[in-house]
Amino acid sequence: MPDDLPVTRTLVIPGAELSERFSRSSGPGGQGVNTTDSRVELSYDVAASSLPPVVRSRVLDSLAGRLVDGVLTVSASEFRTQLANRRAARERLAALVRSAAGPPPPKRRPTKPTRGSQRRRLEAKKQRSQTKRLRRGPDE
């Protein structure tokens, strides 16, 4: 498996900046689960990475809820083999960084409701009020 992790055509995370940890995983595998370290935790220190400063700040801002001391950790344990879990963790990390590194969406241009939509809204409110008024008993 190549060390470097391609995120986009121009953005590649060097393999030296990734660290993997292996542990025993629950799930499918029968008795082999108790003996094989197939669960993978892939960590990437975003704060100390070699990403361009603009991209690094975007990733830090958008993944702030997932980072612990600037480190992004992804785990994979859905497959029986360590190799498949390594591949899944690397794909998941690349997808996270790819979505976070992209430019922010354009700002929403505020718009006013049209005169017709305001009129329809008030008509619906009047109709609803009329319906509730007719439901009242004579003593109210």
MILO-305329 format. One record per residue: residue number from 1; residue in three letters; y, z, x of N, C-alpha, C in turn. Coordinates in steps of 0.2 Angstrom, whole numbers, m for minus. Layout:
  pos  code   n_yy   n_zz   n_xx  ca_yy  ca_zz  ca_xx   c_yy   c_zz   c_xx
  NUM   ALA      Y      Z      X      Y      Z      X      Y      Z      X
...
This chain:
  pos  code   n_yy   n_zz   n_xx  ca_yy  ca_zz  ca_xx   c_yy   c_zz   c_xx
    1   MET     m6      0      4      0      0      0      6      0      4
    2   PRO     11     m5      4     17     m5      8     21      1      7
    3   ASP     24      3     12     28     10     12     34      9      8
    4   ASP     38      3     10     45      3      6     44      1     m1
    5   LEU     48      4     m5     48      4    m12     53     m1    m15
    6   PRO     52     m7    m17     57    m12    m19     59     m9    m26
    7   VAL     66     m9    m27     69     m7    m34     71    m13    m37
    8   THR     76    m16    m34     78    m23    m36     77    m28    m31
    9   ARG     80    m34    m32     79    m39    m26     83    m37    m20
   10   THR     89    m33    m21     93    m31    m15     92    m24    m13
   11   LEU     89    m20    m18     89    m13    m16     82    m11    m15
   12   VAL     81     m8     m9     74     m6     m7     74      1     m4
   13   ILE     70      6     m6     70     12     m4     65     13      2
   14   PRO     67     15      8     63     15     14     57     20     12
   15   GLY     51     18     15     45     23     14     46     30     17
   16   ALA     51     30     22     52     36     26     56     41     22
   17   GLU     59     39     17     63     43     12     59     46      6
   18   LEU     53     43      6     48     46      0     43     51      3
   19   SER     42     56     m1     36     60      1     32     61     m5
   20   GLU     25     61     m3     20     62     m8     16     68     m7
   21   ARG     14     71    m13     10     77    m13      4     76    m18
   22   PHE     m2     78    m16     m8     77    m20    m10     83    m22
   23   SER    m13     83    m28    m16     89    m31    m21     88    m36
   24   ARG    m25     92    m38    m30     91    m43    m27     90    m50
   25   SER    m30     85    m53    m27     83    m60    m32     85    m65
   26   SER    m29     86    m71    m33     87    m77    m34     81    m80
   27   GLY    m38     80    m85    m39     74    m89    m46     71    m87
   28   PRO    m46     64    m88    m53     61    m87    m55     61    m80
   29   GLY    m62     61    m79    m65     61    m73    m71     65    m72
   30   GLY    m72     69    m77    m79     73    m78    m78     78    m72
   31   GLN    m84     79    m69    m84     84    m64    m80     82    m57
   32   GLY    m79     76    m57    m75     74    m51    m68     77    m51
   33   VAL    m65     79    m57    m59     81    m57    m58     88    m53
   34   ASN    m64     91    m53    m63     98    m49    m63     97    m41
   35   THR    m65     91    m39    m66     90    m32    m61     85    m29
   36   THR    m58     81    m33    m53     75    m30    m46     77    m32
   37   ASP    m42     76    m27    m34     77    m27    m31     70    m30
   38   SER    m32     69    m36    m30     62    m39    m23     62    m42
   39   ARG    m20     68    m43    m13     69    m46     m8     68    m40
   40   VAL     m3     64    m41      2     62    m36      9     64    m39
   41   GLU     13     68    m34     20     69    m35     24     66    m30
   42   LEU     28     61    m32     32     57    m28     39     60    m28
   43   SER     42     62    m22     49     65    m22     53     60    m18
   44   TYR     59     60    m20     64     56    m17     71     59    m17
   45   ASP     73     61    m11     80     64    m10     85     60    m11
   46   VAL     88     59    m17     94     55    m18    100     56    m14
   47   ALA    101     63    m14    108     65    m11    108     63     m3
   48   ALA    102     63      0    102     62      7     99     55      8
   49   SER    100     50      4     96     44      4    101     39      8
   50   SER     98     33      9    102     28     13    105     23      8
   51   LEU    105     25      1    108     20     m4    115     19     m2
   52   PRO    118     14     m4    125     13     m4    129     18     m7
   53   PRO    135     20     m5    138     26     m8    139     25    m16
   54   VAL    141     19    m18    143     18    m25    136     19    m29
   55   VAL    131     16    m27    125     16    m30    122     24    m30
   56   ARG    123     27    m25    120     34    m24    124     38    m29
   57   SER    131     37    m30    135     42    m35    133     40    m42
   58   ARG    131     34    m43    129     32    m50    122     35    m52
   59   VAL    118     35    m47    111     38    m48    111     45    m49
   60   LEU    116     48    m44    116     56    m45    119     58    m52
   61   ASP    124     54    m54    127     56    m60    123     54    m66
   62   SER    119     49    m66    115     47    m72    109     51    m72
   63   LEU    106     53    m66    100     57    m66    101     64    m65
   64   ALA    107     67    m66    109     74    m64    104     79    m68
   65   GLY    102     77    m74     97     82    m77     90     82    m75
   66   ARG     88     77    m71     81     77    m68     81     79    m61
   67   LEU     87     80    m58     87     81    m51     87     89    m49
   68   VAL     83     91    m44     83     98    m42     85     98    m35
   69   ASP     91    100    m34     95    100    m27     95     93    m24
   70   GLY     96     88    m28     97     81    m26     91     78    m25
   71   VAL     85     81    m27     78     78    m26     76     75    m33
   72   LEU     73     69    m33     70     67    m39     63     67    m38
   73   THR     59     70    m43     52     70    m42     49     67    m48
   74   VAL     44     63    m47     40     60    m52     32     61    m51
   75   SER     29     63    m56     22     64    m55     18     59    m60
   76   ALA     12     58    m58      7     53    m61      0     56    m61
   77   SER     m3     57    m66    m10     60    m66    m14     56    m72
   78   GLU    m12     51    m74    m16     48    m80    m22     43    m78
   79   PHE    m22     42    m71    m28     38    m69    m33     42    m65
   80   ARG    m39     40    m65    m44     44    m61    m44     43    m54
   81   THR    m41     38    m51    m40     37    m44    m33     39    m41
   82   GLN    m33     41    m35    m27     43    m32    m23     36    m31
   83   LEU    m26     31    m29    m22     25    m28    m19     22    m34
   84   ALA    m22     23    m40    m19     20    m46    m13     25    m48
   85   ASN    m14     31    m47     m9     36    m48     m3     35    m44
   86   ARG     m4     34    m37      1     32    m32      5     26    m35
   87   ARG      2     21    m37      5     15    m39      9     17    m45
   88   ALA      7     21    m50     10     22    m56     16     26    m55
   89   ALA     16     31    m50     22     35    m48     27     31    m45
   90   ARG     25     27    m41     30     22    m37     34     18    m42
   91   GLU     30     15    m47     33     11    m52     38     15    m57
   92   ARG     36     21    m58     40     25    m62     46     27    m59
   93   LEU     46     29    m52     52     30    m48     56     24    m48
   94   ALA     54     19    m46     58     13    m46     61     11    m52
   95   ALA     58     12    m58     61     10    m64     67     15    m66
   96   LEU     66     22    m64     71     27    m65     77     25    m61
   97   VAL     76     24    m54     82     22    m50     85     15    m52
   98   ARG     81     11    m54     84      4    m56     88      5    m62
   99   SER     86      9    m67     90     10    m73     97     14    m72
  100   ALA     96     19    m67    102     23    m65    107     19    m61
  101   ALA    104     15    m57    109     11    m52    113      6    m55
  102   GLY    111      3    m61    115     m2    m64    122      0    m66
  103   PRO    126     m5    m67    133     m3    m69    133      0    m76
  104   PRO    138      4    m77    138      7    m84    139      2    m89
  105   PRO    138      3    m95    139     m2   m101    146     m2   m102
  106   PRO    149     m8   m104    156     m8   m106    158     m3   m111
  107   LYS    165     m1   m110    167      4   m115    168      1   m122
  108   ARG    167      5   m127    167      2   m134    174      2   m136
  109   ARG    176     m4   m139    183     m5   m141    183     m2   m148
  110   PRO    188      3   m149    188      6   m156    191      2   m161
  111   THR    188      2   m167    190     m2   m172    192      2   m178
  112   LYS    196     m1   m183    198      3   m189    193      0   m194
  113   PRO    191      4   m199    188      1   m205    192     m3   m209
  114   THR    189     m9   m212    193    m14   m215    195    m11   m222
  115   ARG    200    m14   m225    203    m11   m231    198    m12   m237
  116   GLY    194    m17   m236    188    m18   m241    183    m12   m241
  117   SER    181    m10   m235    176     m5   m234    179      2   m236
  118   GLN    185      3   m235    188      9   m237    188      9   m245
  119   ARG    190      4   m248    190      4   m255    183      5   m258
  120   ARG    178      2   m255    171      3   m257    169     10   m256
  121   ARG    171     13   m251    169     20   m250    172     24   m255
  122   LEU    179     23   m256    182     28   m262    179     26   m269
  123   GLU    177     20   m270    174     19   m276    167     22   m277
  124   ALA    163     22   m272    157     25   m272    158     33   m273
  125   LYS    163     36   m269    164     43   m270    166     45   m278
  126   LYS    170     40   m280    172     41   m287    166     41   m292
  127   GLN    162     36   m291    156     35   m295    151     41   m294
  128   ARG    150     44   m288    146     50   m287    149     56   m291
  129   SER    156     57   m290    159     62   m294    158     62   m301
  130   GLN    159     56   m304    158     55   m311    151     57   m313
  131   THR    146     54   m309    139     56   m311    138     64   m311
  132   LYS    141     67   m306    140     74   m306    143     78   m311
  133   ARG    149     75   m313    153     78   m319    149     77   m325
  134   LEU    146     72   m326    142     71   m332    136     75   m333
  135   ARG    133     78   m327    128     82   m327    129     89   m329
  136   ARG    135     91   m329    137     98   m330    136    100   m337
  137   GLY    135    106   m338    134    108   m345    141    109   m349
  138   PRO    141    110   m355    147    111   m359    150    118   m357
  139   ASP    147    123   m355    150    129   m354    154    130   m347
  140   GLU    153    125   m343    156    125   m336    163    123   m336
